């Protein structure tokens, strides 16, 4: 039987285009995608690989860490 995990991923838009992705619960993951969809797909694959690698080495797997985040824009008078 398999166990399912859910992790928060952070996408940072890059000035030259695309997105860098980090997974706070799995700090070894840094990936990139030219589009948001590609970045998320790459993150999904990276998470699977890290969990597989940690399992093979007998290391712990972090619990799911879904954190709800929002972005707030604030205008400040010049």
Legacy VTK file of the C-alpha trace (Angstrom):
# vtk DataFile Version 3.0
C-alpha trace
ASCII
DATASET POLYDATA
POINTS 78 float
0.000 0.000 0.000
1.332 3.428 -0.848
1.206 6.538 1.293
0.350 9.910 -0.171
2.128 13.115 0.772
1.288 16.741 -0.090
3.928 19.436 -0.063
3.920 23.169 -0.505
5.920 24.323 -3.518
7.147 27.876 -4.067
7.381 29.204 -7.608
9.551 32.257 -8.142
9.180 33.997 -11.503
12.599 34.608 -13.051
13.440 37.911 -14.806
14.517 36.059 -17.969
11.304 34.007 -17.927
10.250 30.744 -16.393
9.991 29.736 -12.760
12.388 28.405 -10.156
10.710 25.971 -7.776
11.604 25.163 -4.155
9.957 22.695 -1.792
10.451 23.933 1.806
9.921 20.497 3.369
12.509 18.977 1.009
15.282 21.594 0.873
17.413 19.593 -1.538
14.881 20.272 -4.294
15.541 23.184 -6.625
14.056 22.848 -10.086
12.938 25.045 -12.961
10.331 25.199 -15.703
9.816 27.556 -18.616
6.079 27.670 -17.822
4.162 27.278 -14.580
2.844 23.897 -15.735
6.343 22.671 -16.608
7.726 23.948 -13.292
5.017 22.105 -11.347
5.533 18.905 -13.354
9.280 19.093 -12.674
8.593 19.665 -8.970
6.299 16.637 -8.891
8.994 14.462 -10.459
11.680 15.828 -8.118
9.524 15.144 -5.039
8.956 11.552 -6.145
12.689 11.038 -6.730
13.691 12.527 -3.379
11.147 10.400 -1.498
12.322 7.290 -3.353
15.970 8.098 -2.603
15.313 8.848 1.070
13.325 5.610 1.421
16.149 3.562 -0.130
18.647 5.112 2.302
16.346 4.556 5.293
15.944 8.290 5.899
12.769 9.882 7.196
10.150 11.353 4.890
8.772 14.716 6.084
5.080 14.784 6.858
2.783 16.604 4.479
3.142 20.352 4.945
0.520 22.073 2.866
0.625 25.734 3.826
-1.968 28.082 2.469
-0.345 31.192 1.072
-1.650 34.342 -0.539
-0.086 37.306 -2.243
-1.109 40.805 -1.231
-0.327 43.886 -3.341
0.060 47.179 -1.492
0.356 50.607 -3.099
2.450 53.190 -1.281
2.294 56.890 -2.164
5.501 58.139 -3.773
LINES 1 79
78 0 1 2 3 4 5 6 7 8 9 10 11 12 13 14 15 16 17 18 19 20 21 22 23 24 25 26 27 28 29 30 31 32 33 34 35 36 37 38 39 40 41 42 43 44 45 46 47 48 49 50 51 52 53 54 55 56 57 58 59 60 61 62 63 64 65 66 67 68 69 70 71 72 73 74 75 76 77
